[in-house]
Amino acid sequence: MIYRRIRDLREDSDLTQKKMGEILSCSQRVYSNYERGELDIPTEILIKLADFHKVSVDYLLERTDKKEVNR
């Protein structure tokens, strides 16, 4: 699921939910809700997450298993 992917990417980067919230300009609570699937992730946040982790939005959405961004 998308929520597992964003959590795994965050943990792979050794970041806390609080730090990701700061990076994304949202609270730790909101970010936590994204990871648990309790809130839909807005498109602008998906793009920020993809850019930050250097992966494609398609990877986050599980439309592909390739992390690389096609440019």
mmCIF file of the C-alpha atoms, coordinates in Angstrom:
data_MODEL
# 
_entry.id   MODEL 
# 
loop_
_atom_site.group_PDB 
_atom_site.id 
_atom_site.type_symbol 
_atom_site.label_atom_id 
_atom_site.label_alt_id 
_atom_site.label_comp_id 
_atom_site.label_asym_id 
_atom_site.label_entity_id 
_atom_site.label_seq_id 
_atom_site.pdbx_PDB_ins_code 
_atom_site.Cartn_x 
_atom_site.Cartn_y 
_atom_site.Cartn_z 
_atom_site.occupancy 
_atom_site.B_iso_or_equiv 
_atom_site.pdbx_formal_charge 
_atom_site.auth_seq_id 
_atom_site.auth_comp_id 
_atom_site.auth_asym_id 
_atom_site.auth_atom_id 
_atom_site.pdbx_PDB_model_num 
ATOM 1  C CA . MET A 1 1  ? 0.000  0.000  0.000   1.00 0.00 ? 1  MET A CA 1 
ATOM 2  C CA . ILE A 1 2  ? 1.013  3.599  -0.557  1.00 0.00 ? 2  ILE A CA 1 
ATOM 3  C CA . TYR A 1 3  ? 1.025  4.171  3.184   1.00 0.00 ? 3  TYR A CA 1 
ATOM 4  C CA . ARG A 1 4  ? 3.571  1.430  3.754   1.00 0.00 ? 4  ARG A CA 1 
ATOM 5  C CA . ARG A 1 5  ? 5.792  2.851  1.018   1.00 0.00 ? 5  ARG A CA 1 
ATOM 6  C CA . ILE A 1 6  ? 5.899  6.340  2.497   1.00 0.00 ? 6  ILE A CA 1 
ATOM 7  C CA . ARG A 1 7  ? 6.634  4.904  5.939   1.00 0.00 ? 7  ARG A CA 1 
ATOM 8  C CA . ASP A 1 8  ? 9.389  2.662  4.591   1.00 0.00 ? 8  ASP A CA 1 
ATOM 9  C CA . LEU A 1 9  ? 10.975 5.541  2.677   1.00 0.00 ? 9  LEU A CA 1 
ATOM 10 C CA . ARG A 1 10 ? 10.875 7.726  5.790   1.00 0.00 ? 10 ARG A CA 1 
ATOM 11 C CA . GLU A 1 11 ? 12.411 5.012  7.935   1.00 0.00 ? 11 GLU A CA 1 
ATOM 12 C CA . ASP A 1 12 ? 15.070 4.281  5.294   1.00 0.00 ? 12 ASP A CA 1 
ATOM 13 C CA . SER A 1 13 ? 16.041 7.951  5.562   1.00 0.00 ? 13 SER A CA 1 
ATOM 14 C CA . ASP A 1 14 ? 16.165 7.717  9.390   1.00 0.00 ? 14 ASP A CA 1 
ATOM 15 C CA . LEU A 1 15 ? 13.581 10.491 9.745   1.00 0.00 ? 15 LEU A CA 1 
ATOM 16 C CA . THR A 1 16 ? 10.883 10.888 12.351  1.00 0.00 ? 16 THR A CA 1 
ATOM 17 C CA . GLN A 1 17 ? 7.275  11.630 11.520  1.00 0.00 ? 17 GLN A CA 1 
ATOM 18 C CA . LYS A 1 18 ? 7.795  15.029 13.115  1.00 0.00 ? 18 LYS A CA 1 
ATOM 19 C CA . LYS A 1 19 ? 10.713 15.803 10.786  1.00 0.00 ? 19 LYS A CA 1 
ATOM 20 C CA . MET A 1 20 ? 8.717  14.670 7.721   1.00 0.00 ? 20 MET A CA 1 
ATOM 21 C CA . GLY A 1 21 ? 5.879  16.903 8.833   1.00 0.00 ? 21 GLY A CA 1 
ATOM 22 C CA . GLU A 1 22 ? 8.286  19.834 8.979   1.00 0.00 ? 22 GLU A CA 1 
ATOM 23 C CA . ILE A 1 23 ? 9.645  19.004 5.518   1.00 0.00 ? 23 ILE A CA 1 
ATOM 24 C CA . LEU A 1 24 ? 6.106  18.802 4.119   1.00 0.00 ? 24 LEU A CA 1 
ATOM 25 C CA . SER A 1 25 ? 4.822  21.825 6.091   1.00 0.00 ? 25 SER A CA 1 
ATOM 26 C CA . CYS A 1 26 ? 2.275  19.826 8.045   1.00 0.00 ? 26 CYS A CA 1 
ATOM 27 C CA . SER A 1 27 ? 2.042  18.617 11.623  1.00 0.00 ? 27 SER A CA 1 
ATOM 28 C CA . GLN A 1 28 ? 3.363  15.293 12.873  1.00 0.00 ? 28 GLN A CA 1 
ATOM 29 C CA . ARG A 1 29 ? -0.221 14.253 13.543  1.00 0.00 ? 29 ARG A CA 1 
ATOM 30 C CA . VAL A 1 30 ? -1.311 14.931 9.951   1.00 0.00 ? 30 VAL A CA 1 
ATOM 31 C CA . TYR A 1 31 ? 1.732  13.106 8.579   1.00 0.00 ? 31 TYR A CA 1 
ATOM 32 C CA . SER A 1 32 ? 1.032  10.173 10.909  1.00 0.00 ? 32 SER A CA 1 
ATOM 33 C CA . ASN A 1 33 ? -2.521 10.052 9.571   1.00 0.00 ? 33 ASN A CA 1 
ATOM 34 C CA . TYR A 1 34 ? -1.115 9.854  6.029   1.00 0.00 ? 34 TYR A CA 1 
ATOM 35 C CA . GLU A 1 35 ? 1.087  6.903  6.999   1.00 0.00 ? 35 GLU A CA 1 
ATOM 36 C CA . ARG A 1 36 ? -1.810 5.086  8.663   1.00 0.00 ? 36 ARG A CA 1 
ATOM 37 C CA . GLY A 1 37 ? -4.131 5.696  5.737   1.00 0.00 ? 37 GLY A CA 1 
ATOM 38 C CA . GLU A 1 38 ? -6.528 7.734  7.837   1.00 0.00 ? 38 GLU A CA 1 
ATOM 39 C CA . LEU A 1 39 ? -6.206 10.765 5.542   1.00 0.00 ? 39 LEU A CA 1 
ATOM 40 C CA . ASP A 1 40 ? -5.953 10.822 1.773   1.00 0.00 ? 40 ASP A CA 1 
ATOM 41 C CA . ILE A 1 41 ? -2.667 12.317 0.701   1.00 0.00 ? 41 ILE A CA 1 
ATOM 42 C CA . PRO A 1 42 ? -3.173 15.487 -1.356  1.00 0.00 ? 42 PRO A CA 1 
ATOM 43 C CA . THR A 1 43 ? -1.512 15.599 -4.776  1.00 0.00 ? 43 THR A CA 1 
ATOM 44 C CA . GLU A 1 44 ? 0.857  18.395 -3.761  1.00 0.00 ? 44 GLU A CA 1 
ATOM 45 C CA . ILE A 1 45 ? 2.070  16.319 -0.790  1.00 0.00 ? 45 ILE A CA 1 
ATOM 46 C CA . LEU A 1 46 ? 2.549  13.251 -3.016  1.00 0.00 ? 46 LEU A CA 1 
ATOM 47 C CA . ILE A 1 47 ? 4.706  15.343 -5.334  1.00 0.00 ? 47 ILE A CA 1 
ATOM 48 C CA . LYS A 1 48 ? 6.727  16.730 -2.412  1.00 0.00 ? 48 LYS A CA 1 
ATOM 49 C CA . LEU A 1 49 ? 7.229  13.204 -1.044  1.00 0.00 ? 49 LEU A CA 1 
ATOM 50 C CA . ALA A 1 50 ? 8.332  11.884 -4.436  1.00 0.00 ? 50 ALA A CA 1 
ATOM 51 C CA . ASP A 1 51 ? 10.735 14.781 -4.955  1.00 0.00 ? 51 ASP A CA 1 
ATOM 52 C CA . PHE A 1 52 ? 12.165 14.508 -1.458  1.00 0.00 ? 52 PHE A CA 1 
ATOM 53 C CA . HIS A 1 53 ? 12.762 10.748 -1.688  1.00 0.00 ? 53 HIS A CA 1 
ATOM 54 C CA . LYS A 1 54 ? 13.825 10.967 -5.356  1.00 0.00 ? 54 LYS A CA 1 
ATOM 55 C CA . VAL A 1 55 ? 11.209 8.452  -6.476  1.00 0.00 ? 55 VAL A CA 1 
ATOM 56 C CA . SER A 1 56 ? 8.328  8.724  -8.912  1.00 0.00 ? 56 SER A CA 1 
ATOM 57 C CA . VAL A 1 57 ? 4.771  9.419  -7.853  1.00 0.00 ? 57 VAL A CA 1 
ATOM 58 C CA . ASP A 1 58 ? 3.916  6.182  -9.693  1.00 0.00 ? 58 ASP A CA 1 
ATOM 59 C CA . TYR A 1 59 ? 6.226  4.360  -7.269  1.00 0.00 ? 59 TYR A CA 1 
ATOM 60 C CA . LEU A 1 60 ? 4.436  5.910  -4.295  1.00 0.00 ? 60 LEU A CA 1 
ATOM 61 C CA . LEU A 1 61 ? 1.074  4.968  -5.800  1.00 0.00 ? 61 LEU A CA 1 
ATOM 62 C CA . GLU A 1 62 ? 2.318  1.402  -6.427  1.00 0.00 ? 62 GLU A CA 1 
ATOM 63 C CA . ARG A 1 63 ? 1.802  1.706  -10.160 1.00 0.00 ? 63 ARG A CA 1 
ATOM 64 C CA . THR A 1 64 ? 5.399  0.533  -10.569 1.00 0.00 ? 64 THR A CA 1 
ATOM 65 C CA . ASP A 1 65 ? 8.103  -1.052 -8.463  1.00 0.00 ? 65 ASP A CA 1 
ATOM 66 C CA . LYS A 1 66 ? 10.788 1.092  -10.103 1.00 0.00 ? 66 LYS A CA 1 
ATOM 67 C CA . LYS A 1 67 ? 11.889 3.905  -7.843  1.00 0.00 ? 67 LYS A CA 1 
ATOM 68 C CA . GLU A 1 68 ? 13.637 5.852  -10.608 1.00 0.00 ? 68 GLU A CA 1 
ATOM 69 C CA . VAL A 1 69 ? 12.107 9.043  -11.878 1.00 0.00 ? 69 VAL A CA 1 
ATOM 70 C CA . ASN A 1 70 ? 11.763 9.211  -15.678 1.00 0.00 ? 70 ASN A CA 1 
ATOM 71 C CA . ARG A 1 71 ? 13.047 12.563 -16.887 1.00 0.00 ? 71 ARG A CA 1 
# 
